[in-house]
Amino acid sequence: MKKYIQRLSALIMFLCGTLLSLEAAEYTGLTLVEGPFYIHNNHSGSEYLYASGDFVYGNGNYTPLNGTDDGYMWNIWTDGSYYYLENVGTGLFMNTQTWGDSFEMYGAYHNSLNAKTWTGSGTRFYAFTLPDYTTGNRTVGETVTTKIFEQRAEWGNRPLHNGYDTGNFNASSTTNKVYFTSNDFGWGTENWVFVKTAQTPATPPTAINVSVARESIGVGSTTEAVAVVSPNEASSSVTW
């Protein structure tokens, strides 16, 4: 039995190390801070952010589904200097690299928000500041309201607004684009409410997951179950 316990302890240590190394390798340089959250606009309170295709949109009339609608849920990562926002359902990150729909209005440029796969390079396009966000272990339903500032080199440090002030918001539309602009319209459209969801802890879908299969070995006259590590995209849970 002592020999079995030693083997089991070694296996548990191996499993923990494997899980940590696999996730760290997926998003090199980033640490998961907190999540997931729903994110809705402070002015248009039913407008929730989600990622689809190459863009982040705001659904103008959405009701959250208590943690089961992962396309509307976001994880917060950090590299120690900036924050990085990952969509749980798609694994895409908010990104400001490609602005093909840039337009000028009220003396300022407006640019939409992209959604892209994490590459580990060009990180300024993925980087944001959340000035009113504080790290914490929030309970389900707890909120924090903050602006989201982009950090790209050109036209950097502008807050994200919904499309209300640019005429690109429709309360009944599911595909409202959201925009970065230096204009302060005074409606509170630059404030975003992060709502902690029922799903905890966060489980990024793009991380390499580990499944555990049951395999029996004989220990004296007793047969015990041990875990065997194998890559599996369908599950990140460990079941004994």
N, C-alpha and C positions, 0 to 999 in steps of 0.2 A: 504494500500500500504506500509506503514512503517513497518508493521509486516512482510509482504512478503519480503521486502528488507533485514530485519534482518535475516530471515530464509535463504535467498539466500546467504548472506554473510557468515553465519555459515557453509553452505554447501560447499562453495568455499574453506574455510579454511580447512574443513575436507578432501576435495579432494586433496588439495596440500599436506597435511600431510600424506595422504594415499600413494600418489605417491612417496614421498620421502622415507617413511619408507619401502615400498615394495622394491624399488631398493636398499636401503642400506642393507636390510636383505639378498639380493641375493649375494652380494660380501662384506661380513663383513670386515670392516677395510680398504676398498679401496674407493678412490674418483676418479671419472672420470675427467681426466685432459683435454683431447682434442681428437678430432677425428671426423669422421674416416679418415684414411690415406690409400693410396696405398703405398706399400714399394717395391722398386726395387733396384737391385744391381748397385753400381756405375760403376763397370767394365763391366758387361754384362747388359747393360741398359734396355733390354727388358725382363729381368728375374724378375718377380713379385712373391712375397710370397703369399701363400694361405695355408689353413689348410685342410687336408683330412685324415680321419681315425686317426691314432696315430701319424702322422708326419706333419711337416711343409715342404712344397716343394716350389721350384722355377720353375715357368713356363718359359721356356727359350725364348719363342717368343710370348709374350702376349701384347695385346693392351687393355688398360682399357676402360670400357664402361660407363664412365661419371657418376659413382655413383650408377649404377643399379646392379653391380656384387659384391654383398656384401661378397661373399666368398674370395675376394681379398682385403677386407677392414679391417682395424685394428684400435681399440680404444686404447688409452693410459690411464692407471689407475696408481694411486700411493698410497702408504701407508705413505707417508711423507719422506721415506728414499730411496725407490727403485721404479722402474717402472715395470708395468705388462701389457703385450700386449695381447689383446683379439681379436679374429677373429669375425667380426660382423655377418657373415653368419652362423657360426656353434656355436658361443658362447664358443668355446674352447680357452684356453690360451696357449701361448708358454710355454714350460716346459722342464726341463733338467733332470728329475728324472730317466728315463729308457733309458739306452744307450746300447741296445743289439747289435748294429752294430759298436761298437768302433773298430778302427783299428789304427795301428802305421805306420807312414810314415814320412820320413825325420827327424827322431829322436823325433817326437812328436805324441801324441795321438789325433785322430780326432773323434768327436762324433756328431751325427746328432741331430736335434732339434725336440722334441716331441710336440704334441698338446693334452692337457688334460682338463677335466672339472675342474673348480675352486672348491677346497675343503675347503679352509680356513686353512688348515694345511700343514706343510712342505713347507712354503711359500718361502724358499730359492730356491726351484726348479722352482718357477714361477718368481723369481726376476731377474731384469736386471738393468744395468746402461746404460744410453744414454748420454755420456759425452758432446756431442756437441748440444744436444737438449735443447732448451729454451722454457718455457711455453709461449703460446701466443694464441691469437684468430685469427688464420690464415685464409686468404681468399681462395676461391677455386683456386687450381692450385699452391698455394704458397708451397715452398719446404723447408725442412731442412735436411741436410746430417749429419749422425752420425754413429759411431760404436755401436754395440749392444754387451755388455759384460754380460756373464752369471755369476751368483753369488752363485752357489752351493758350498758346503763345500769342496768337493774333486775335484781337477783340476779346481778350480774356477777362475773367472776373466779372461776368454779368450774371444777374439772377435769372432763373427759369420762371416764366410766366405761363399761364394758360392762354388760350387764343382769344379770350374775351375782348381785349382791348384792340386787337388787330382785326376784329371782325371774322375770325376763324374758329369761333366757338359756337356750337349749337347744342342746346341742352338735351336734345333728343338723339344726337349723333354719337355713334360709337367710335368714330375715327377723327376726333379733334386732335390736331397737332398742337404741341406745346412749344413755346419759343423762348430763346434767350434774347434779352434786349436790355439796353442801358436806360431805357425810359422807366420812370416810376409813375405809373398811372394813378396811384392813390386808392385803388380798389382792394388792395390786399391780394391781388392775383399772383404776387411773387412769393406768397407764403404757402407752404405745403405741410399737411398734417400727416405724420407717420403714426399709424395705428398698429400696435402689436397684435399679431394674429394668434389663432388657437394652435397653429402648428408649431411645435417646439421639440427639439432644437431645429435650426435651419438645416436643410439637406440639399445642397447644390446638386442638380441633376447631371452636370458635366463632370463632376469628380468621379474618378474610377472607384466603383463600389466593391465591396467584399461580401461575398455570401459565405455561409458556413454550412457545410454538409456534415451529416452525422456518419461517423464510421466507428465501428466497434473494435476494441482490442481486448484481449484477455489479460486480466491481472489476477494471477493465481486462479482461483475457481470462480472469480467474479468477472462479468463482462461489463465494461464501462464505455461511455460515449465520449469521443473527443472531437475536436473541430478540425476541419480541413479548409485551408484558404483557397479560394478560386475566384478569378475575376468574374463579375456579374453586373450587368448594367441595370438589372431590374430591381435590385435590392441593396440597401446599405445597412441592413440590420444584421445583428448577430443573434442567432437563436440556439439555445442549448437544449 
